[in-house]
Amino acid sequence: MSFYRNAVWFVKGLQEYTKSGYEAAAKHFAPADLDVNLSGRSFMITGANSGIGKATAQEIANRGGTIHMVCRNKGRAEAARDEIVEQSKNQNIHIHIVDMSSARQVWEFAQNFSQSDTVHVLINNAGCMVNQRELTQEGLEKNFATNTLGTYILTTALIPALTNVEDPRVVTVSSGGMLTQKLNVDDLQFEKGTFDGTMAYAQNKVKETDSQQHKRCLFVCLSAAVQTSMPSFHAKMQAKLRTEAMGADTAVWLAVSAAARTQPSGLFFQDRKAVATHLPLASSRSTPQEEEKLMAALEEFSLKFKP
Ligand SMILES: NC(=O)c1ccc[n+]([C@@H]2O[C@H](COP(=O)([O-])OP(=O)(O)OC[C@H]3O[C@@H](n4cnc5c(N)ncnc54)[C@H](O)[C@@H]3O)[C@@H](O)[C@H]2O)c1
């Protein structure tokens, strides 16, 4: 079954996830959707110093939104902020240094932020694909800690900051890669079998998506930012890859447009359209019991690190 899923996904990916796939989809976009003034609205973006996160931050800053960049590295965050400010002339760009793979740090940051501030839109964008099995200082497998648990804790702990603001939104950047996997709740940290970073990443994205079901999810595909995690793939596909701005387009649309506000929560978007979360005949659908088990497991993990 996984061979079937990979083959169908590959063909679909070449048609839809590439630059030409974006250009075909963009013919149906309503350009006025992004013609908005965001002054007075605030946006928290994780991993906002590079790739899709930075492109998203730039688009929002250009429209006057206040940005909270949640980044791991101070130097890289400051350099990205300077560029965003220079291009947008928007000074309301704030940096918060948080390692999303540290459950404790994520809790502390989100709880402190929620006590003193509000945010209109959370964009869960930070993500990694670590190709060797590696543990964090808290003893968690690094892909799981960053992509799944960090996202879960940040979203949960920020609920107070997102409550009582007008039109709150949560956008989580998933991946088309998740379509190749069926949710496996029994081995969240990839302790069994041979470790495969690409598979671990895709599993994380299934879990990230399933655990964010009440929010708006989207997936973006094959932008230039895969250079570090998948260098040989990047080299072969370079000409076909989307630009970072193309990768960011649906995140921006979900975060700012009035059109996205009319969509029900919990959907999965590709190029400004809600799409299926499973490939046809792929037997990858999880049962309600499996989803409940995932939520219970994430809650239990998260509470272990709650200050
Ligand atoms: N580029 C693609 O083709 C593609 C495809 C599908 C999904 N995505 C998703 O898009 C999102 C953005 O990725 P990208 O492609 O722009 O790559 P990227 O590597 O440029 O961006 C990831 C960002 O997350 C940050 N990050 C990683 N680990 C972190 C940690 N522990 N703490 C804080 N920040 C951390 C990185 O510093 C970086 O800024 C990710 O969630 C990724 O899974 C990307």
The ligand as an SDF file (V2000), in Angstrom:
LIG
                    3D

 44 48  0  0  0  0  0  0  0  0999 V2000
    9.5550   23.8390    1.2580 N   0  0  0  0  0  0  0  0  0  0  0  0
    8.6610   22.9420    0.9470 C   0  0  0  0  0  0  0  0  0  0  0  0
    8.6290   22.4470   -0.1790 O   0  0  0  0  0  0  0  0  0  0  0  0
    7.6260   22.5170    1.9220 C   0  0  0  0  0  0  0  0  0  0  0  0
    6.6790   21.5920    1.5090 C   0  0  0  0  0  0  0  0  0  0  0  0
    5.7010   21.2240    2.3860 C   0  0  0  0  0  0  0  0  0  0  0  0
    5.6710   21.7380    3.6490 C   0  0  0  0  0  0  0  0  0  0  0  0
    6.6230   22.6090    4.0640 N   0  0  0  0  0  0  0  0  0  0  0  0
    6.5410   23.1210    5.4230 C   0  0  0  0  0  0  0  0  0  0  0  0
    6.6770   24.5160    5.3980 O   0  0  0  0  0  0  0  0  0  0  0  0
    7.1660   24.9730    6.6570 C   0  0  0  0  0  0  0  0  0  0  0  0
    8.2980   25.9420    6.4140 C   0  0  0  0  0  0  0  0  0  0  0  0
    9.3630   25.2590    5.8480 O   0  0  0  0  0  0  0  0  0  0  0  0
   10.3040   25.8690    4.7220 P   0  0  0  0  0  0  0  0  0  0  0  0
   10.1420   24.9820    3.5610 O   0  0  0  0  0  0  0  0  0  0  0  0
   10.0880   27.3180    4.6020 O   0  0  0  0  0  0  0  0  0  0  0  0
   11.7530   25.5370    5.3300 O   0  0  0  0  0  0  0  0  0  0  0  0
   12.7670   26.4190    6.2060 P   0  0  0  0  0  0  0  0  0  0  0  0
   13.7590   25.4440    6.7060 O   0  0  0  0  0  0  0  0  0  0  0  0
   13.2420   27.5990    5.4770 O   0  0  0  0  0  0  0  0  0  0  0  0
   11.8310   26.9330    7.3640 O   0  0  0  0  0  0  0  0  0  0  0  0
   11.6200   26.2740    8.5480 C   0  0  0  0  0  0  0  0  0  0  0  0
   11.7450   27.2910    9.6330 C   0  0  0  0  0  0  0  0  0  0  0  0
   11.4770   26.6380   10.8700 O   0  0  0  0  0  0  0  0  0  0  0  0
   12.4910   27.0140   11.7550 C   0  0  0  0  0  0  0  0  0  0  0  0
   12.6960   25.9890   12.7710 N   0  0  0  0  0  0  0  0  0  0  0  0
   13.0620   24.7000   12.5910 C   0  0  0  0  0  0  0  0  0  0  0  0
   13.2320   24.1020   13.7790 N   0  0  0  0  0  0  0  0  0  0  0  0
   12.9630   25.0410   14.7250 C   0  0  0  0  0  0  0  0  0  0  0  0
   12.9780   25.0480   16.1300 C   0  0  0  0  0  0  0  0  0  0  0  0
   13.3220   23.9650   16.8280 N   0  0  0  0  0  0  0  0  0  0  0  0
   12.6370   26.1840   16.7790 N   0  0  0  0  0  0  0  0  0  0  0  0
   12.2940   27.2930   16.0960 C   0  0  0  0  0  0  0  0  0  0  0  0
   12.2800   27.3640   14.7710 N   0  0  0  0  0  0  0  0  0  0  0  0
   12.6130   26.2420   14.0850 C   0  0  0  0  0  0  0  0  0  0  0  0
   13.7420   27.1810   10.9180 C   0  0  0  0  0  0  0  0  0  0  0  0
   14.7230   27.9460   11.5850 O   0  0  0  0  0  0  0  0  0  0  0  0
   13.1580   27.8660    9.7100 C   0  0  0  0  0  0  0  0  0  0  0  0
   13.0850   29.2650    9.9250 O   0  0  0  0  0  0  0  0  0  0  0  0
    7.5780   23.7270    7.4420 C   0  0  0  0  0  0  0  0  0  0  0  0
    6.5830   23.4100    8.3830 O   0  0  0  0  0  0  0  0  0  0  0  0
    7.6490   22.6660    6.3580 C   0  0  0  0  0  0  0  0  0  0  0  0
    7.4070   21.3960    6.8820 O   0  0  0  0  0  0  0  0  0  0  0  0
    7.6040   23.0120    3.2150 C   0  0  0  0  0  0  0  0  0  0  0  0
  1  2  1  0
  2  3  2  0
  2  4  1  0
  4  5  1  0
  4 44  2  0
  5  6  2  0
  6  7  1  0
  7  8  2  0
  8  9  1  0
  8 44  1  0
  9 10  1  0
  9 42  1  0
 10 11  1  0
 11 12  1  0
 11 40  1  0
 12 13  1  0
 13 14  1  0
 14 15  2  0
 14 16  1  0
 14 17  1  0
 17 18  1  0
 18 19  2  0
 18 20  1  0
 18 21  1  0
 21 22  1  0
 22 23  1  0
 23 24  1  0
 23 38  1  0
 24 25  1  0
 25 26  1  0
 25 36  1  0
 26 27  1  0
 26 35  1  0
 27 28  2  0
 28 29  1  0
 29 30  1  0
 29 35  2  0
 30 31  1  0
 30 32  2  0
 32 33  1  0
 33 34  2  0
 34 35  1  0
 36 37  1  0
 36 38  1  0
 38 39  1  0
 40 41  1  0
 40 42  1  0
 42 43  1  0
M  CHG  2   8   1  16  -1
M  END
$$$$
